[in-house]
Amino acid sequence: MKIVILAHESLLSPGGKTARGVYFYSPHEIVGIIDRQFAGKDASEIFPGKRRVPIFASIWEIKKDFDALIIGTAPIGGKLPQEWREEIKETLYRGKMVISGLHDFLSEDEEFSKIAEKTGAKIWDVRKPPENLKVADGSGKGVNSVLVAGTDVVVGKMITAVELYREALRRGISAGFVATGQTGIMVGCDAGAVIDRIPGDFMAGVLEDMVKKVSEKKDIIFVEGQGDILHPAYSGVSLAILHGSYPRKIVLVHDPARKWHLDYPNFPLPSLERYIELYEKLAEPVSGGKVAAISLNGENLNKKEIDKVIEKIESELGLPTTDVLRYGAGKILDALL
């Protein structure tokens, strides 16, 4: 499949994590990225070492054929930016698929659905919950799962989970990846559901069902976390994932340059020690999972600074620590195995 990513003025912002995740990890050919802020550049100029993808100012500049347009933003509340409507309509007029992870379901938008009906275009709302929801019943206990949790939103939980999964596959390990957010589903997973869209009673049950099914075929399962257990808005989702995935081990993802929860300056981040204590206490009665390693988001630090942080955490906490985008996930996988 050939895809285009719509990411106006969000490619480097926290809300552009879907665009970045798809660009980094999608197995599909990316024909172009639409972002008026960086139009005329190549994505590899912004993300050195990553694949070459041209950036365009609008969809009308893209002459090469493609199969699907991916909405690359994930703003607070998941609302569709109104200025993006015309480019979505143009995609549907061309008979192409639109893939969206927003809380606004595009397939239920009257204008979009009428165009799609006329042209045969498809709309995939990735956030729509699965059918046949179930309440967790404890039947998932005992699976060999690793939860990639975090100390905040947008710290790199999906990136760490995918890097661990791919490193395991490179070593010939029978590994599975369970996605809990729209980006993880878009880049490919063994099972996935957007947990924050599922009614509260069923969140842990959906996780339990997914890890059970994947564990039937895989020896180790990497589960993507969401938010964090102390987040003022999203802690409920984080706790449901922690309990529903029954992790034996936890990888904690952290941005050492961040002092408070993103967009919540009145909620300072506790220490890593406090987070480790809380995650392990909450996991204890369900799975007994322990924090086995720390994955750092070093995008706001240079190499010398991140190396110093790695040395400090390993010295003080005794936990293997690395920046997976700089150094790969091998050190963390070694600790997990």
VOBARO-819381 format. One record per residue: x, y, z of N, C-alpha, C in turn; residue in three letters. Coordinates in steps of 0.2 Angstrom, whole numbers. Each point is the difference from the previous one (the first is absolute). Last residue first. Layout:
// residues N
n_xx	n_yy	n_zz	ca_xx	ca_yy	ca_zz	c_xx	c_yy	c_zz	residuo
X	Y	Z	X	Y	Z	X	Y	Z	ALA
...
// end
This chain:
// residues 337
n_xx	n_yy	n_zz	ca_xx	ca_yy	ca_zz	c_xx	c_yy	c_zz	residuo
76	-53	145	1	-7	-1	4	-4	6	LEU
-4	24	0	-7	-4	0	1	-7	-1	LEU
19	14	-2	-2	0	7	-7	-4	1	ALA
9	3	-22	5	-4	4	-3	-1	7	ASP
-10	16	-14	-2	-7	-1	4	-5	4	LEU
6	23	1	-6	-2	4	-3	-7	-2	ILE
19	8	-11	2	-1	7	-6	-1	4	LYS
-2	3	-24	3	-6	2	1	-1	8	GLY
-10	18	-16	-4	-3	6	4	-7	3	ALA
10	24	-14	-4	-6	-1	-3	-3	7	GLY
12	22	-4	4	-6	2	-3	-7	-2	TYR
-10	22	-3	7	2	-1	4	-7	0	ARG
-23	0	4	0	3	-7	8	1	-1	LEU
-7	-8	21	-1	-5	-5	1	3	-7	VAL
11	5	24	-4	4	-4	-1	-4	-7	ASP
5	-10	27	2	2	-7	-5	5	-3	THR
7	-17	24	-3	6	-3	3	2	-7	THR
-3	-20	22	3	2	-7	-4	5	-3	PRO
2	-1	27	-4	-3	-5	3	2	-7	LEU
6	7	23	2	-7	-1	-4	-3	-6	GLY
0	22	12	-6	-4	0	2	-7	-2	LEU
17	18	1	-5	1	6	-5	-5	0	GLU
16	-1	-18	3	0	6	-4	1	6	SER
-9	1	-21	2	-6	1	4	-1	6	GLU
-8	21	-6	-5	-4	1	2	-7	2	ILE
16	16	-7	-3	2	6	-5	-5	2	LYS
10	-2	-21	4	-2	5	-3	1	7	GLU
-12	8	-19	0	-7	0	5	-3	6	ILE
-1	23	-4	-6	-2	3	0	-8	1	VAL
18	10	-12	0	2	7	-6	-3	4	LYS
0	-1	-23	4	-5	2	1	1	8	ASP
-12	16	-12	-4	-7	1	5	-5	3	ILE
10	21	-6	-5	0	6	-4	-6	1	GLU
15	1	-18	4	1	6	-5	0	6	LYS
-9	0	-22	2	-6	2	4	0	7	LYS
-19	18	-3	5	-2	-4	3	-7	2	ASN
-26	9	5	7	0	2	5	-2	-5	LEU
-24	0	-2	1	6	2	7	1	3	ASN
-9	-21	-8	-1	5	-6	2	7	2	GLU
0	-23	12	5	5	0	0	5	-5	GLY
-14	-20	14	-1	4	-5	5	6	0	ASN
2	-26	11	0	8	1	-2	3	-7	LEU
-3	-24	16	1	2	-7	-1	8	0	SER
5	-21	19	-2	7	-2	2	2	-7	ILE
-5	-25	15	4	4	-3	-3	7	-1	ALA
-10	-18	12	6	-3	-1	5	4	-4	ALA
-23	0	18	3	4	-5	7	-3	-1	VAL
-20	-16	7	5	4	3	3	5	-6	LYS
-24	-16	7	4	2	-5	5	5	3	GLY
-19	-14	8	6	0	3	6	3	-4	GLY
-25	-3	-4	5	-4	-3	6	0	3	SER
-20	9	11	-2	-3	-6	5	-4	-4	VAL
4	12	21	-6	-4	1	-3	-4	-6	PRO
19	16	-2	2	-5	5	-6	-5	0	GLU
1	22	-12	1	-7	-4	0	-6	5	ALA
0	22	8	-6	-1	-3	0	-6	-4	LEU
19	6	11	-5	-1	5	-7	-1	-3	LYS
19	6	-14	1	-7	3	-6	-1	5	GLU
1	21	-10	-2	-5	-5	1	-7	3	TYR
6	18	14	-7	0	-1	-2	-6	-5	LEU
23	4	5	-3	-2	6	-8	-1	-2	GLU
14	10	-16	1	-7	0	-4	-3	6	ILE
-1	23	-2	-4	-3	-5	1	-8	0	TYR
13	13	14	-7	0	3	-4	-3	-6	ARG
23	3	-5	-1	-5	6	-7	0	2	GLU
6	16	-16	-1	-7	-3	-1	-5	6	LEU
-9	24	6	7	-3	-2	-2	-7	-3	SER
-19	18	-3	4	-2	6	6	-3	-3	PRO
-13	20	-12	1	-7	0	4	-2	6	LEU
-18	21	-2	7	-2	0	1	-7	0	PRO
-21	17	-5	1	-7	2	7	-3	-1	PHE
-9	22	-7	-2	-1	7	1	-7	3	ASN
3	6	-23	6	2	4	-2	0	7	PRO
-8	-12	-22	-3	1	6	5	2	5	TYR
4	-5	-23	-6	4	0	-3	1	6	ASP
16	-19	1	0	4	-6	-7	3	-1	LEU
11	-6	24	-3	-3	-5	-2	4	-6	HIS
22	6	13	-7	-1	2	-3	-4	-6	TRP
23	4	-1	-1	1	7	-7	-1	3	LYS
18	-9	-21	-6	2	1	-1	1	8	ARG
19	-9	-12	0	7	0	-7	3	2	ALA
5	-24	-1	4	4	5	0	7	0	PRO
-17	-20	-9	3	6	-3	4	4	6	ASP
-9	-27	-3	0	6	4	4	5	-4	HIS
-12	-27	2	3	5	-4	0	7	3	VAL
1	-27	8	-3	6	2	3	5	-5	LEU
-6	-27	1	5	4	-2	-3	7	1	VAL
-6	-25	12	-2	7	-3	7	4	-2	ILE
-10	-28	5	5	5	0	-2	7	-3	LYS
-15	-18	2	5	-3	5	6	5	1	ARG
-27	5	-7	8	0	-2	4	-3	6	PRO
-26	3	-7	3	-5	4	8	0	-1	TYR
-19	13	-10	5	-3	-4	4	-5	4	SER
-18	14	8	-3	-5	-5	6	-4	-4	GLY
5	17	18	-4	-6	2	-2	-5	-5	HIS
11	21	-7	4	-4	5	-3	-6	3	LEU
-13	14	-14	5	-4	-4	4	-4	5	ILE
-15	14	10	-4	-5	-3	5	-4	-4	ALA
8	19	10	-1	-5	5	-3	-6	-4	LEU
3	19	-13	6	-3	2	-1	-5	5	SER
-18	13	-6	2	-4	-6	6	-4	2	VAL
-7	16	16	-5	-6	-1	2	-5	-5	GLY
11	21	3	2	-5	4	-4	-6	0	SER
0	23	-12	0	-7	-3	2	-6	4	TYR
-2	25	6	-5	-2	-4	-1	-7	-2	ALA
17	9	15	-6	3	2	-6	-1	-4	PRO
22	-16	4	-2	5	-5	-7	3	2	HIS
14	-19	9	-1	6	4	-3	6	-4	LEU
6	-22	-9	-5	-1	5	-1	6	5	ILE
5	2	-27	4	-3	6	-5	0	6	ASP
-1	-1	-29	0	4	5	4	-2	6	GLY
-3	-20	-15	-3	7	-2	1	4	7	GLN
13	-24	-11	-4	3	5	-3	7	-3	GLY
7	-25	-12	1	8	0	-4	3	5	GLU
11	-26	-1	-6	4	0	1	8	1	VAL
12	-25	-8	2	6	2	-7	4	-1	PHE
7	-27	4	-5	5	-3	2	7	3	ILE
10	-28	-5	0	6	4	-4	6	-3	ILE
0	-22	-9	3	-2	6	1	6	5	ASP
-20	-6	-20	7	4	1	2	-2	7	LYS
-21	-8	-9	4	-1	-5	8	3	1	LYS
-19	1	16	-1	-7	-3	5	-1	-5	GLU
-2	21	10	4	-4	4	0	-8	-3	SER
-14	18	-8	7	1	-3	4	-5	4	VAL
-22	1	8	0	-2	-7	7	0	-3	LYS
-3	9	21	-1	-7	1	0	-3	-8	LYS
1	23	3	7	-3	2	-1	-8	1	VAL
-19	14	-6	5	0	-5	6	-4	2	MET
-18	2	16	-2	-4	-6	6	0	-5	ASP
2	14	18	0	-7	2	-1	-5	-6	GLU
-4	23	-3	7	-1	1	1	-8	1	LEU
-22	8	1	3	0	-7	7	-2	0	VAL
-10	3	21	-2	-6	-3	2	-1	-8	GLY
4	20	13	5	-5	2	-2	-7	-3	ALA
-15	18	-4	7	2	-3	5	-6	2	MET
-25	3	5	3	-5	-4	7	1	-3	PHE
-13	15	15	-1	-7	3	3	-6	-4	ASP
0	24	-8	4	-2	6	0	-7	3	GLY
-6	7	-26	-3	1	6	4	-3	6	PRO
13	7	-23	-4	-6	3	-3	2	7	ILE
16	13	-13	-7	1	-3	-5	-5	3	ARG
24	1	5	-3	5	3	-7	2	-3	ASP
14	-18	-8	-3	-2	7	-3	7	2	ILE
5	-11	-24	2	7	3	-4	0	7	VAL
10	-22	-13	-6	3	1	2	7	4	ALA
12	-25	-12	0	7	2	-7	3	1	GLY
19	-22	-7	-6	2	2	0	7	3	ALA
18	-8	-12	-3	-6	1	-7	0	2	ASP
12	21	-14	0	-4	7	-3	-7	-1	CYS
6	26	-14	0	-8	0	1	-3	6	GLY
-2	24	-6	6	-2	-3	0	-8	0	VAL
-20	12	8	2	2	-7	7	-3	-3	MET
-7	-3	23	-4	-4	-5	1	1	-7	ILE
11	13	17	2	-7	0	-4	-4	-5	GLY
-7	22	3	6	-1	-4	3	-7	0	THR
-20	6	13	-1	0	-7	6	-1	-4	GLN
-1	-11	24	-1	6	-2	0	0	-8	GLY
6	-18	14	-6	2	4	-2	7	-2	THR
14	-24	-9	-1	7	0	-6	2	4	ALA
18	-22	-1	-7	2	1	-1	7	1	VAL
18	-20	-10	-1	7	2	-7	2	0	PHE
19	-23	1	-7	3	-2	0	7	2	GLY
20	-22	-5	-3	6	4	-6	3	-3	ALA
20	-20	0	-7	0	-2	-4	5	4	SER
27	0	-8	-5	-1	6	-7	0	-2	ILE
22	5	-12	-4	-6	-1	-4	-2	5	GLY
13	20	-3	3	-5	3	-3	-7	0	ARG
-10	20	-9	7	-1	-4	4	-5	4	ARG
-21	5	9	-1	-3	-6	7	-1	-4	LEU
0	13	20	-2	-7	1	0	-4	-6	ALA
1	23	-2	7	-3	2	-1	-7	2	GLU
-19	12	-6	4	-2	-6	7	-2	2	ARG
-15	5	18	-3	-5	-4	4	-2	-6	TYR
7	19	13	1	-7	4	-3	-5	-4	LEU
-4	21	-9	7	-1	0	2	-7	3	GLU
-23	8	2	2	-2	-7	7	-2	-1	VAL
-7	9	21	-3	-6	-1	2	-3	-7	ALA
7	22	5	4	-5	4	-3	-7	-1	THR
-12	18	-10	7	-1	-3	4	-5	3	ILE
-21	6	10	-1	-4	-6	7	-1	-4	MET
1	14	19	-2	-7	2	-1	-4	-6	LYS
7	24	4	3	-5	-5	-2	-7	2	GLY
-8	22	9	7	-1	2	4	-5	-4	VAL
-25	10	2	5	2	-5	7	0	2	VAL
-15	0	21	-2	-1	-7	5	1	-5	VAL
8	-8	24	-5	5	-3	-2	-2	-6	ASP
14	-14	12	-1	5	6	-4	6	-3	THR
-1	-27	-8	3	6	-1	-1	5	6	GLY
0	-28	-11	-4	5	3	4	7	0	ALA
-1	-26	-11	4	6	-1	-4	6	2	VAL
-1	-28	6	-3	6	-1	5	6	-1	LEU
0	-28	-4	4	6	2	-4	6	-1	VAL
-6	-28	3	-1	6	-3	5	5	3	SER
-9	-26	0	7	3	0	0	7	-4	ASN
-21	-13	14	3	1	-7	7	3	1	VAL
-15	-4	19	4	-5	-2	3	0	-7	GLY
-24	9	6	5	0	5	5	-6	-2	LYS
-21	7	-11	6	1	-3	6	0	5	GLY
-23	-4	6	2	-5	-4	6	1	-3	SER
-14	15	14	6	-3	3	3	-6	-4	GLY
-19	15	-5	-2	-5	5	6	-4	3	ASP
-10	25	-15	6	-5	2	-2	-5	6	ALA
-18	10	-18	3	2	6	6	-5	2	VAL
-10	6	-25	0	-5	5	3	4	6	LYS
-11	4	-27	4	2	6	-1	-4	6	LEU
-7	0	-26	0	-5	5	5	2	6	ASN
5	14	-21	-6	-3	2	1	-5	5	GLU
17	21	-4	-2	-6	-3	-7	-2	3	PRO
7	26	-3	1	-6	5	-2	-6	-4	PRO
10	23	-12	-7	-4	2	2	-6	4	LYS
17	15	-10	-2	0	7	-7	-3	2	ARG
10	2	-22	4	-5	4	-2	0	7	VAL
-13	6	-23	1	3	6	3	-5	5	ASP
-2	2	-28	2	-4	6	1	4	6	TRP
-12	2	-26	2	4	6	1	-5	6	ILE
-1	-1	-30	-1	-3	7	2	5	5	LYS
-10	3	-27	5	0	5	-1	-3	7	ALA
-14	3	-21	2	-7	2	6	1	5	GLY
-14	18	-10	7	-2	-4	2	-7	2	THR
-21	10	9	0	1	-7	6	-3	-4	LYS
-1	-1	24	-6	-4	-3	0	1	-7	GLU
14	14	12	3	-7	0	-5	-5	-3	ALA
-7	22	4	5	0	-5	3	-7	-1	ILE
-15	4	17	-4	0	-6	5	0	-6	LYS
9	0	22	-4	-6	-1	-3	0	-7	SER
10	20	9	5	-5	-2	-3	-7	-2	PHE
-15	17	8	3	2	-6	6	-5	-2	GLU
-11	-4	21	-5	0	-6	3	2	-7	GLU
13	-12	21	-1	7	-2	-4	0	-6	ASP
7	-19	12	-6	2	2	-1	7	-2	GLU
20	-11	-4	-5	-4	-4	-7	2	2	SER
20	9	11	-2	3	-7	-5	-4	-4	LEU
4	4	27	0	-6	-5	-2	3	-6	PHE
13	10	22	-5	2	-5	-1	-6	-5	ASP
17	-1	15	-6	-2	3	-6	2	-4	HIS
23	-6	-12	-3	5	4	-6	-3	4	LEU
16	-10	-17	0	-2	7	-3	5	4	GLY
-1	-7	-28	0	5	5	0	-4	7	SER
2	-2	-29	1	-4	7	1	5	5	ILE
-10	-2	-27	2	4	6	0	-4	6	VAL
1	-6	-28	-2	-2	7	3	6	4	MET
-7	4	-26	5	-3	4	-2	-1	7	LYS
-11	11	-21	-1	-7	2	5	-4	4	GLY
-2	24	-7	4	-4	-4	-1	-7	1	ARG
-12	15	13	-2	1	-7	4	-4	-5	TYR
6	1	23	-5	-5	-1	-3	1	-7	LEU
18	14	6	2	-7	0	-6	-5	-1	THR
-4	23	2	3	-1	-6	3	-8	-1	GLU
-10	8	21	-5	-1	-6	3	-1	-6	LYS
15	4	18	-4	-6	1	-5	-1	-6	ILE
10	20	1	5	-5	-3	-3	-7	1	GLU
-12	18	8	0	1	-7	5	-6	-3	GLU
-2	3	24	-6	-3	-3	0	0	-8	ARG
15	10	18	2	-6	-3	-5	-3	-5	TRP
-2	19	16	3	2	-6	3	-6	-5	GLU
-11	-2	22	-5	1	-5	4	2	-7	GLN
8	-17	19	1	7	-2	-4	2	-6	PRO
-7	-20	18	3	1	-7	1	8	-1	LEU
1	-13	25	-4	3	-5	3	1	-7	LYS
7	-10	23	-1	-4	-6	-4	3	-5	GLY
9	5	24	-8	0	-2	-1	-4	-7	GLY
24	10	3	-5	-1	6	-7	0	-2	ILE
15	-6	-21	0	6	5	-4	-2	6	PRO
12	-11	-21	-3	-3	6	-1	5	5	ALA
7	-4	-28	0	4	6	-4	-4	5	THR
3	-6	-24	6	-1	4	0	4	6	GLY
-16	-13	-19	0	6	4	5	0	5	ILE
0	-12	-24	0	-1	7	0	6	3	ILE
-7	-11	-25	3	6	3	-1	-1	8	LEU
3	-17	-23	-4	2	6	3	6	3	ALA
7	-10	-22	-6	-4	2	-4	3	6	ASP
16	11	-21	0	-3	6	-6	-3	2	PHE
16	13	-22	-6	-4	3	1	-2	7	ASP
12	22	-10	1	-7	0	-6	-3	3	LYS
2	23	0	-2	-2	-7	0	-8	0	LYS
-2	22	19	2	-7	-1	-3	-3	-7	ILE
-5	22	9	7	0	-3	2	-8	-1	GLU
-21	6	10	0	1	-7	7	0	-3	TRP
-4	-2	23	-1	-7	-3	0	2	-8	ILE
15	16	15	-7	-2	0	-1	-6	-4	SER
22	9	5	-4	5	4	-8	-2	0	ALA
22	-18	0	-4	5	-5	-4	5	5	PHE
23	-18	1	-6	3	4	-3	5	-5	ILE
15	-25	-3	-1	8	-2	-6	2	4	PRO
17	-20	7	-7	1	-2	-1	8	-2	VAL
20	-20	8	-1	5	-4	-7	1	-2	ARG
10	-13	23	-1	0	-7	-2	6	-4	ARG
15	1	23	-6	-4	-2	-1	1	-8	LYS
19	10	11	0	-7	1	-6	-4	-2	GLY
-3	25	9	6	-3	-3	1	-7	1	PRO
-20	17	-1	1	-6	4	6	-3	-3	PHE
-6	20	-10	-3	1	7	2	-6	5	ILE
6	-1	-23	3	6	3	-2	1	7	GLU
-11	-17	-12	7	-2	2	4	6	3	SER
-21	2	-11	-1	-1	7	7	-3	3	ALA
-1	18	-20	-1	-7	1	0	-2	7	ASP
-8	24	-12	5	-3	3	-1	-8	-1	LYS
-16	16	-7	6	1	-4	6	-3	3	GLY
-19	7	17	-1	-2	-8	6	2	-3	ALA
-6	1	24	6	-2	-3	0	-2	-7	PHE
-19	10	12	5	2	3	7	-2	-3	GLN
-21	-8	-7	2	6	-3	6	3	3	ARG
-8	-25	-3	2	4	6	2	7	-3	ASP
-6	-27	-8	-3	6	-1	1	5	6	ILE
14	-23	-11	-3	3	6	-3	7	-2	ILE
5	-23	-16	1	6	2	-3	2	7	GLY
2	-22	-10	1	4	-6	2	7	1	VAL
4	-24	13	-3	6	1	1	5	-6	ILE
-2	-28	4	4	5	-3	-4	7	2	GLU
-1	-20	18	-3	2	-7	5	5	-3	HIS
1	-10	22	3	-4	-5	-2	2	-7	PRO
2	16	23	-4	-4	-4	3	-4	-5	SER
11	14	18	-1	-7	0	-5	-3	-5	TYR
7	24	3	6	-4	2	-1	-7	-1	PHE
-18	15	-6	6	2	-4	6	-5	2	TYR
-19	0	13	-1	-4	-6	6	1	-5	VAL
0	11	21	0	-7	1	-1	-4	-7	GLY
-1	24	1	7	-2	1	0	-8	0	ARG
-21	10	-1	3	1	-7	8	-2	1	ALA
-14	-1	19	-2	-5	-4	4	1	-7	THR
4	16	17	3	-7	2	-2	-5	-5	LYS
-5	25	3	2	-3	-7	3	-7	1	GLY
-7	15	18	-6	-2	-3	2	-4	-7	GLY
17	11	13	-2	-6	3	-6	-3	-3	PRO
15	14	-16	-3	1	6	-2	-6	3	SER
11	3	-22	4	0	6	-3	1	7	LEU
-13	-1	-21	5	-5	-1	5	-1	6	LEU
-20	15	-5	1	-4	6	5	-5	0	SER
-8	16	-18	2	4	6	0	-4	7	GLU
-12	-13	-19	1	7	-1	3	3	7	HIS
-4	-23	-11	3	2	7	2	7	0	ALA
-9	-24	-15	-2	7	1	2	3	7	LEU
9	-21	-18	-1	2	7	-2	8	1	ILE
-1	-23	-19	2	7	1	-2	2	7	VAL
5	-25	-14	-3	5	4	2	7	0	ILE
-2	-27	-13	4	7	0	-4	5	4	LYS
2	-29	0	-4	6	0	4	6	0	MET
// end
